[in-house]
């Protein structure tokens, strides 16, 4: 899966030591984001929740992938929810951009796919927002938890869904 890492090693082997043309070296530079992603994707794949699957449409672009969450408990048990995760160039100083592609009636996800998850906030008053020490693994586990223990009806993004739950405790 880590094709970017193998490509980097292969390119280094073909090139040899840095005695090559300096102009071509500048076109080959790898961003800090991409170096971090090689390590983080390996860690993510080794520690993926059993209710989640990741898909990299282009294995050479680790900064864009899809996540599928299939909850095995709670209100959303048996559902299948798709997320799109894009890691910006300024990563790990800023959080990944996440959008829910599955239309869902959820207090923390709007019908247009916006997500209310504190660790995805760049700035957070309570200190639970994004920090450079967080990783993709934290994001995936957080998204997975939106369907279980982080399901929040008290501070909803989708107020109608939360009110519906309060009226009908039987489910959404």
Secondary structure, DSSP 4 states (H G I P E B T S, - for coil): --HHHHHHHHHHHHH-STTS-HHHHHHS---HHHHHHHHHHHHHHHT--TTEEEE-SSTT-TTEEEEEE--SSSTTTT--EEEEEE--TTTTTSPPEEEE-S---BTTB-TT--B--GGG-SS-TTS-S--TT--HHHHHHHHHHTTTTT--SSS-SSHHHHHHHHH-TT--
